[in-house]
Amino acid sequence: MSLHNPTPSLNDRSSRMLFEAAIDAMLIADDAGRYVDVNSAACKLFGLSREQLLGRQISDFAPPGFDFNQAWETFQHQEQSRGEFQLVRSDGTIRTVEFAATANFLPHRHLSVLRDITERKQAEIENHRLQQELEQRVQERTQALEQINAELRQEVRDRRLAEIELNIRNNELQTLCQISKIALDVPSLQSAFQDIVEEISATTQYPIVAIELYDAAKQMMQFVGTKGIPSADPSTILEVPVSQTLSGTVVATGQLIVKTYCSTESKNCDFNQTLSQLGIKTFICIPMQMEQTILGTLSLAHLEVVPVSDPFLTWCKSLANYVASLINRKQTEDQLRLQSETLQKSQHWLNQFSRQAPANLYTIVQNPDGYVWFEYVSAAAEIIHEISLDLIKHDASVVLNQTHLDDQAGYTEACIRSAQDLSPFLHEWRIVTPSGKLKWLRAASQPERRSNGAIAWYGVVQDITERKLAEAAVWKQDEMLRKISEQTPGMIYQFRRYPDGRTC
């Protein structure tokens, strides 16, 4: 083949053999972009026969939107072009090809060499996908490992915190048990405060501990128990105005205070020279609160800057609240003891009075089911009924069954009437005591209906036997005089002189 042939062709045998034997698709186009010659590899690539392919334009196999004219003009101007191209075959399938094109390799003839790289591209895409998937899995595995490591680190921290909190809780329980033992072993809480602060100091490792009680009337904080605070007179209780101490602020606000001090910072809690000389660097003050009432404060101080953790603060709050409960319990016990002593004195006086007076003070209750019992009965009941108080309190029927047979109906009717309309119970009746004595009794009581439906009578029973006997004697004497006067023919009279000189 001669490049100077005015009619370019591949008619010489060697060129044709090379052209046909090439494994890459080779296509020759004219200046209009129509194929004028193709090899067998091109027919296979395009899926068309040689006859079907010749005369077709390059644009016939371009994807939609491909600007053939612009691309062809650029190609002819540059004379060389390389790249990739999406080849749309006649059956609609798309093949990715790698091309190398040369313009005017023969006059007015343009050579394109195409190589099908569809499988390679798919392999590259698959390889890229697999690479991305691998990277994603590696990233996920890395993230999972990082998450596991983070969780393990958090678990280690949580376990350490749990161990710390458990140790604090154990110390808390031991301290509370020891404080309870101290409180139980002493007659008054006042004498136990010093032992309590010693125990708190030993357990918390804080060398300075104070329990202060709040005196609202005097507006003073009373140091009832101290550890590590020098005192000129240990027998006296140190009192400090509320306005001069941080504990007073805690009492006023109800909020705990945690402070650390540097060496140059002034300390508001240093209300006197003694504390100023202690060199406190860590200070904790917690309100001792019972329900809504603040009884005082528990203060802990250290001469070094000590970290104060939340579990430790919780522990200190528990200690403060427990001491507050002890104070409240002791105060309640003292009040109950005083009330009990007063009640015992009143009961003794009432029993003595009841024994001297022929009257039985009582409270008798009738339950909704009809059961009757004595809620209270005074000592005079033993004298009147000749039955022990214990037996009367245990079984009210031993008293009620003493009612004289002839008076039972009237007594029962009076009880029913009083219960029905809650009217005062006023009645006189006779009883027969275990010794056989016949006694007259008079009862006066006021009924009251309780919230559970029971009726309680509060009243007094008097022994009026002597009065009844006197009345009977007077009646008998009057009856005798009446009979005598009826049988005597004259006037009978009674003359009386009063102390003031009057006569009748």
PEWO-V371925 format. One record per residue. N is the residue number from 0. RES is the residue in three letters. SS is DSSP state (2 for helix, 1 for strand, 0 for the rest). NEAR is the number of other C-alpha atoms within 8 Angstrom. Layout:
# PEWO-V371925
n = {N,N}
res = {RES,RES}
ss = {SS,SS}
near = {NEAR,NEAR}
This chain:
# PEWO-V371925
n = {0,1,2,3,4,5,6,7,8,9,10,11,12,13,14,15,16,17,18,19,20,21,22,23,24,25,26,27,28,29,30,31,32,33,34,35,36,37,38,39,40,41,42,43,44,45,46,47,48,49,50,51,52,53,54,55,56,57,58,59,60,61,62,63,64,65,66,67,68,69,70,71,72,73,74,75,76,77,78,79,80,81,82,83,84,85,86,87,88,89,90,91,92,93,94,95,96,97,98,99,100,101,102,103,104,105,106,107,108,109,110,111,112,113,114,115,116,117,118,119,120,121,122,123,124,125,126,127,128,129,130,131,132,133,134,135,136,137,138,139,140,141,142,143,144,145,146,147,148,149,150,151,152,153,154,155,156,157,158,159,160,161,162,163,164,165,166,167,168,169,170,171,172,173,174,175,176,177,178,179,180,181,182,183,184,185,186,187,188,189,190,191,192,193,194,195,196,197,198,199,200,201,202,203,204,205,206,207,208,209,210,211,212,213,214,215,216,217,218,219,220,221,222,223,224,225,226,227,228,229,230,231,232,233,234,235,236,237,238,239,240,241,242,243,244,245,246,247,248,249,250,251,252,253,254,255,256,257,258,259,260,261,262,263,264,265,266,267,268,269,270,271,272,273,274,275,276,277,278,279,280,281,282,283,284,285,286,287,288,289,290,291,292,293,294,295,296,297,298,299,300,301,302,303,304,305,306,307,308,309,310,311,312,313,314,315,316,317,318,319,320,321,322,323,324,325,326,327,328,329,330,331,332,333,334,335,336,337,338,339,340,341,342,343,344,345,346,347,348,349,350,351,352,353,354,355,356,357,358,359,360,361,362,363,364,365,366,367,368,369,370,371,372,373,374,375,376,377,378,379,380,381,382,383,384,385,386,387,388,389,390,391,392,393,394,395,396,397,398,399,400,401,402,403,404,405,406,407,408,409,410,411,412,413,414,415,416,417,418,419,420,421,422,423,424,425,426,427,428,429,430,431,432,433,434,435,436,437,438,439,440,441,442,443,444,445,446,447,448,449,450,451,452,453,454,455,456,457,458,459,460,461,462,463,464,465,466,467,468,469,470,471,472,473,474,475,476,477,478,479,480,481,482,483,484,485,486,487,488,489,490,491,492,493,494,495,496,497,498,499,500,501,502,503}
res = {MET,SER,LEU,HIS,ASN,PRO,THR,PRO,SER,LEU,ASN,ASP,ARG,SER,SER,ARG,MET,LEU,PHE,GLU,ALA,ALA,ILE,ASP,ALA,MET,LEU,ILE,ALA,ASP,ASP,ALA,GLY,ARG,TYR,VAL,ASP,VAL,ASN,SER,ALA,ALA,CYS,LYS,LEU,PHE,GLY,LEU,SER,ARG,GLU,GLN,LEU,LEU,GLY,ARG,GLN,ILE,SER,ASP,PHE,ALA,PRO,PRO,GLY,PHE,ASP,PHE,ASN,GLN,ALA,TRP,GLU,THR,PHE,GLN,HIS,GLN,GLU,GLN,SER,ARG,GLY,GLU,PHE,GLN,LEU,VAL,ARG,SER,ASP,GLY,THR,ILE,ARG,THR,VAL,GLU,PHE,ALA,ALA,THR,ALA,ASN,PHE,LEU,PRO,HIS,ARG,HIS,LEU,SER,VAL,LEU,ARG,ASP,ILE,THR,GLU,ARG,LYS,GLN,ALA,GLU,ILE,GLU,ASN,HIS,ARG,LEU,GLN,GLN,GLU,LEU,GLU,GLN,ARG,VAL,GLN,GLU,ARG,THR,GLN,ALA,LEU,GLU,GLN,ILE,ASN,ALA,GLU,LEU,ARG,GLN,GLU,VAL,ARG,ASP,ARG,ARG,LEU,ALA,GLU,ILE,GLU,LEU,ASN,ILE,ARG,ASN,ASN,GLU,LEU,GLN,THR,LEU,CYS,GLN,ILE,SER,LYS,ILE,ALA,LEU,ASP,VAL,PRO,SER,LEU,GLN,SER,ALA,PHE,GLN,ASP,ILE,VAL,GLU,GLU,ILE,SER,ALA,THR,THR,GLN,TYR,PRO,ILE,VAL,ALA,ILE,GLU,LEU,TYR,ASP,ALA,ALA,LYS,GLN,MET,MET,GLN,PHE,VAL,GLY,THR,LYS,GLY,ILE,PRO,SER,ALA,ASP,PRO,SER,THR,ILE,LEU,GLU,VAL,PRO,VAL,SER,GLN,THR,LEU,SER,GLY,THR,VAL,VAL,ALA,THR,GLY,GLN,LEU,ILE,VAL,LYS,THR,TYR,CYS,SER,THR,GLU,SER,LYS,ASN,CYS,ASP,PHE,ASN,GLN,THR,LEU,SER,GLN,LEU,GLY,ILE,LYS,THR,PHE,ILE,CYS,ILE,PRO,MET,GLN,MET,GLU,GLN,THR,ILE,LEU,GLY,THR,LEU,SER,LEU,ALA,HIS,LEU,GLU,VAL,VAL,PRO,VAL,SER,ASP,PRO,PHE,LEU,THR,TRP,CYS,LYS,SER,LEU,ALA,ASN,TYR,VAL,ALA,SER,LEU,ILE,ASN,ARG,LYS,GLN,THR,GLU,ASP,GLN,LEU,ARG,LEU,GLN,SER,GLU,THR,LEU,GLN,LYS,SER,GLN,HIS,TRP,LEU,ASN,GLN,PHE,SER,ARG,GLN,ALA,PRO,ALA,ASN,LEU,TYR,THR,ILE,VAL,GLN,ASN,PRO,ASP,GLY,TYR,VAL,TRP,PHE,GLU,TYR,VAL,SER,ALA,ALA,ALA,GLU,ILE,ILE,HIS,GLU,ILE,SER,LEU,ASP,LEU,ILE,LYS,HIS,ASP,ALA,SER,VAL,VAL,LEU,ASN,GLN,THR,HIS,LEU,ASP,ASP,GLN,ALA,GLY,TYR,THR,GLU,ALA,CYS,ILE,ARG,SER,ALA,GLN,ASP,LEU,SER,PRO,PHE,LEU,HIS,GLU,TRP,ARG,ILE,VAL,THR,PRO,SER,GLY,LYS,LEU,LYS,TRP,LEU,ARG,ALA,ALA,SER,GLN,PRO,GLU,ARG,ARG,SER,ASN,GLY,ALA,ILE,ALA,TRP,TYR,GLY,VAL,VAL,GLN,ASP,ILE,THR,GLU,ARG,LYS,LEU,ALA,GLU,ALA,ALA,VAL,TRP,LYS,GLN,ASP,GLU,MET,LEU,ARG,LYS,ILE,SER,GLU,GLN,THR,PRO,GLY,MET,ILE,TYR,GLN,PHE,ARG,ARG,TYR,PRO,ASP,GLY,ARG,THR,CYS}
ss = {0,0,0,0,0,0,0,0,0,0,0,0,2,2,2,2,2,2,2,2,2,0,0,0,1,1,1,1,1,0,0,0,0,1,1,1,1,1,0,2,2,2,2,2,2,2,0,0,0,2,2,2,2,0,0,0,1,2,2,2,2,0,0,0,0,0,0,2,2,2,2,2,2,2,2,2,2,2,0,1,1,1,1,1,1,1,1,1,0,0,0,0,0,1,1,1,1,1,1,1,1,1,1,1,1,1,0,0,1,1,1,1,1,1,1,1,0,2,2,2,2,2,2,2,2,2,2,2,2,2,2,2,2,2,2,2,2,2,2,2,2,2,2,2,2,2,2,2,2,2,2,2,2,2,2,2,2,2,2,2,2,2,2,2,2,2,2,2,2,2,2,2,2,2,2,2,2,2,2,2,2,2,2,2,2,0,0,0,2,2,2,0,2,2,2,2,2,2,2,2,2,2,2,2,0,0,0,1,1,1,1,1,1,1,1,0,0,0,0,1,1,1,1,1,1,1,1,0,0,0,0,0,0,0,0,0,0,1,1,1,1,2,2,2,0,2,2,2,2,2,2,2,2,0,0,0,1,1,1,1,0,0,0,0,0,0,0,0,0,0,0,0,2,2,2,2,0,0,0,0,0,1,1,1,1,1,1,1,1,1,0,0,1,1,1,1,1,1,1,1,1,1,0,0,0,0,0,0,0,2,2,2,2,2,2,2,2,2,2,2,2,2,2,2,2,2,2,2,2,2,2,2,2,2,2,2,2,2,2,2,2,2,2,2,2,2,2,2,2,2,2,2,2,2,2,2,0,0,1,1,1,1,1,1,1,1,0,0,0,0,0,1,1,1,1,1,1,0,0,2,2,2,2,2,2,0,0,0,2,2,2,2,2,2,0,0,2,2,2,2,0,0,1,0,2,2,2,2,2,2,2,2,2,2,2,2,2,2,2,2,2,0,0,0,1,1,1,1,1,1,1,1,0,0,0,0,0,1,1,1,1,1,1,1,1,1,1,1,1,0,0,0,0,0,1,1,1,1,1,1,1,1,1,0,2,2,2,2,2,2,2,2,2,2,2,2,2,2,2,2,2,2,2,2,2,2,2,0,0,0,0,0,0,0,0,0,1,0,0,0,0,0,1,0}
near = {8,4,7,4,7,5,4,9,5,8,7,7,7,6,10,10,8,8,9,9,6,10,5,10,15,14,13,12,13,11,8,6,9,12,15,10,8,14,13,9,12,13,14,9,9,8,8,10,8,10,5,8,11,11,8,9,10,10,7,6,10,11,8,4,4,7,6,9,6,7,8,9,8,8,11,9,6,7,10,10,10,8,7,8,8,10,11,11,11,9,4,6,7,8,11,12,13,12,13,11,12,11,11,10,8,8,8,7,13,14,13,11,11,12,9,11,10,9,7,7,9,8,8,8,8,8,8,8,8,8,8,8,8,8,8,8,8,8,8,8,8,8,8,8,8,8,8,8,8,8,8,8,8,8,8,8,8,8,8,8,8,8,8,8,9,8,8,11,9,8,9,11,8,8,11,10,8,9,10,8,8,11,11,7,6,9,6,8,11,6,8,11,11,11,8,11,14,10,11,10,13,9,8,6,6,10,12,12,16,13,14,13,11,13,9,6,4,5,9,11,15,12,12,13,11,12,12,7,8,5,5,4,5,6,4,5,8,7,8,9,10,11,6,10,13,9,13,12,10,15,13,6,6,8,8,9,9,8,8,8,12,6,5,5,6,5,7,8,8,10,9,6,7,9,11,11,6,7,7,12,14,14,13,11,14,14,15,13,12,11,4,5,6,11,11,14,16,13,12,12,13,13,10,7,9,6,4,6,6,6,8,9,9,8,11,9,9,9,10,14,11,9,9,13,9,10,9,9,8,10,8,8,8,8,8,8,8,8,8,8,8,8,8,8,8,8,8,8,8,9,11,9,8,14,10,6,7,10,11,14,13,14,12,12,12,12,10,9,5,6,7,9,11,12,9,9,12,12,12,14,13,10,9,9,9,10,9,7,11,6,9,13,12,7,8,11,7,9,9,7,6,9,12,10,5,5,10,9,7,7,10,8,8,11,9,8,10,12,10,7,6,11,10,9,12,9,9,8,11,11,11,12,11,7,6,6,7,8,11,12,13,12,12,11,11,11,14,8,9,8,5,5,8,11,13,12,12,11,11,11,12,10,12,10,9,7,7,9,8,8,8,8,8,8,8,8,8,8,8,8,8,8,8,8,11,7,6,7,6,5,6,5,4,4,6,6,8,7,5,4,6,7,7,5}
